[in-house]
Amino acid sequence: MSTEITTDVEMITVVIDGFDVTVPKGTLVIRAAEKLGIQIPRFCDHPLLSPAGACRQCLVDIEINGRAFPKPQASCTIPVENGMIVKTQLTSEVADKAQKGIMELLLINHPLDCPVCDKGGECPLQNQAMSNGREVSRYEGVKRTYEKPTAISSQVLLDRERCVLCARCTRFSEEIAGDPFITLNERGALQQVGIYEKDPFRSYFSGNTVQICPVGALTGASYRFRSRPFDLVSTPSACEHCASGCAMRTDVRRGKTLRRLAGEDAEVNEEWNCDKGRWAFKYISSKERVTTPMVRGADGELHEASWPEALARAAAGLKGKRAGVLVGGRSTIEDSYAYAKFARIALNTNDIDFRARLHSDEEAAFLASIAAQITTTYRDLDKADHVVLVDFEPEDESPIVFLRLYKQVRKRGLKVSTVAPLASRGSQKLGATVLSSLTGLTLTEKSVILVGERAAETIGRFTAVASLASSSGAKVAWIPRRAGEFGALVAGALGNLLPGGRPVSDAAARVDIQTAWGVDALPVKEGKATWEILEAATDGRINAVVVGGVDPLDISAEALGQLLDTSTFVLSLEIAHSAITAIADVVLPVAAVSEKSGSFLNWEGRPRFFEKAITDSLTRSDTRILSALADEMGSPINLPSAKAVARELQAIGKWDGARASAPVVAPLSLPTPDGDHAILNSWRELLDLGTLQAGEENLAGTARPVEAVISAARAARLGVTTGDAITISTGRGSITLPARIGEIEESAIWLPRNSAGSQCIANLGAASGLVVKVAKA
Amino acid sequence: MDNLTPRDSEYGLEKAASESKPILDQSAGSFFKQLLGFWVTFVTQFKKVNTVEYPEVKEPTAERFHGRHQLNRHPDGLEKCIGCELCAWACPADAIYVEGGDNTPDAQYSPGERYGKVYQINYLRCVFCGLCIEACPTRALTMTNEYELADDSRRKLIFEKEDLLAPLRQGMLMPPHPMYPDSTDTSYYKGEVTGSHPSQESNPHV
């Protein structure tokens, strides 16, 4: 990634503790001192939050052009100036005494409960009290106590007596997340962090407040009292939950993941992550985990089997069959590549599709033509003059993209438009203009169009995006919801693409891959999409399916039945028992993300590498299993490890030849429903019934309330107000939810797609575009 | 011989070999010298015996002998251990494993919020240095004088919390049970709780 070098910034030289340092104008004294390696103690100061000067711990002596400030000043609020001479605690006794005094004051009401406090051992207050505090306390009075802990949300707990009132949490939630649900209540000695009584602290980013709290005042309910920092073995990792691609840190104690923290990556997630990435990891230790290979016996039940037996059964079931491969969007790029190569070599087919969700052929054409060569990055969002969100809800579907946009909206009033049926909470925070379509939009070359995976649900949308981008020169980015989809696209886990974005239809592209793989021929016919594979399974055109981490209800209500009804051989590679393992002929257990090494590509196409965090795990990655299976079938793919895949992908490289042409599909006009009916709209909220969030009840407690959004006119017509139950029904079934009156198109209704009590595909048979009946319950 | 291999002379072996002399003196005078050696043995027969016939006879250890650990209880029976892991942190042999847990109103094991849910000491590793005792902020962990810790399997030498907890004395109740009425964890540490209260017997888990 190129680092921009800007030369037009005025540089200022200051003297700190006798050393000269030259920094850009506007740099704070505390940062300039850091540059010299001088550590000034601090609590409230955070490089990504606005200066507050709340804790007063960073006092230093400052003199400008011979005139000294009469008292020590907070170095975290004062920018450098020409002729400034700074004396920190290292050279000024006054500053040192002031800092010790502040520390003593902070410790007056801070309890000495370090042995029971989760922060003990990694606590800035503990550390700085040792480095910059008095040796003994002179305080003999009674410390202030509160009832503890107070639950700020089901996930974040507050111990008020430990708080040093640095306001990091409140500044974070206001400035970074845009959810000002917590604030400092009362004043003076009674000041404390609190929640607004009417608005619970329901933020998707609340976990960051726990991480940046410089004392143990905010703690996570799931990690409370679980371990000590010295117990944990930390591994840098990447988040498997969405395509934002956060750097993470996974802390493991004796083979068990105890917590995950946001890692630092200035280009991607800065220092933040979302609550799902932070807390949704219990699925790894779920009781439903598949632990041994399983084979369906003559009695129709699954039985535990040895690896050789299961692999032999799987090989026999797949060999010589007309097979299809369904890869969930959760695979690493290495695993996706293994599936892609396995399909082409061992199964001799292009029938592979990573899109385990609603999808369209127009989307496949868009992916092959445009998405495979996207170079848009987070930096482009920082510089954009206008960002258009198309069927993409960043707060729910890629939270770090939301944080990046919100930062620019706050900083310079970035213009955001969204093509969506309603103004969601996220778009309200971004001040987004809600559009019904892309027509009439004028963009420049600095504009960015962010198109989500749900664009596949509106016919003609990808065509409109492609033509708008080519006519205006605006940058495009395709942001799928799942972490593995972009990698799967590049790895060639799609019917019309080979690895590196090579079109299957291009003979030269096929020759490239043939050479790389050392095979004589590759299947020529473009592969089927997920829906076609499933349909073909019902009429026997396909009689074997390899399924890797797919929930059939993500695709359609019929998908499971389509695999069940026939004599199709189903091989399932899964981490936990699911609807697919229940019908599979052979089930092979695979490693979860923390049990293997590999990488994801985030939506920018940036690789996000991670190492095996649970080092003594014996589970195997999909890559290793597929490689062993291919050997068993007599058509080896030679991928013993993730490293081998990385080497092959490196050698293959990107396609520089002709791309497929952009899709041209005319938009379809939606039906106009009458007064009793509405057009269904939905998307998955960040916290919902997703499989990877299983087993984490504290996290589920911070999900947004499950509500159906209707327009004011419809509410009046139905005679309901916010909170009254309404029933949404189709021929297949119905959902009853409390209504919420919102800014939504008159003809539309919005539901959460996969939340408790509102599973659109399972209950209504569709997730969007369908005309549903709406009635008062 | 190459230059890299050290020669015997460098070790001083050649010199030692040249200077050593065989013992050649086998004359009669040396016989009396040998008898003199047996005098010590002879005299010792009439001295007071220092050893005891262990295990039939056992003598008390020194008062502050470092023996097996014990997890102490408050006077009402609640555990003193708060699961803070400072003992594990202090342990130079990595012999202690602790997992903390939340006290709930239904299941209170120690005063305050936190208790030691898992507590193991591995006596294959423990060097009985006593640093864990010094680290313990609540005096929950102390050492007894018990030293007979040998056993016939490695498994048996990992002591669990049940093995280490002190027995219930007069007036103590088996946790989990509620804290003493109108008390806080501070009152326990100040020694204000001196025994159990009848209301603490209402334990939903027994």
Chai-1 contact restraints between the chains, C-beta under 6 A:
chainA,res_idxA,chainB,res_idxB,connection_type,confidence,min_distance_angstrom,max_distance_angstrom,comment,restraint_id
A,P115,B,C84,contact,1.0,0.0,6.0,A-B,restraint_1
A,P115,B,L86,contact,1.0,0.0,6.0,A-B,restraint_2
A,P115,B,P137,contact,1.0,0.0,6.0,A-B,restraint_3
A,V116,B,I82,contact,1.0,0.0,6.0,A-B,restraint_4
A,V116,B,C84,contact,1.0,0.0,6.0,A-B,restraint_5
A,V116,B,R114,contact,1.0,0.0,6.0,A-B,restraint_6
A,F225,B,G100,contact,1.0,0.0,6.0,A-B,restraint_7
A,F225,B,D102,contact,1.0,0.0,6.0,A-B,restraint_8
A,F225,B,R114,contact,1.0,0.0,6.0,A-B,restraint_9
A,R228,B,E85,contact,1.0,0.0,6.0,A-B,restraint_10
A,F230,B,W89,contact,1.0,0.0,6.0,A-B,restraint_11
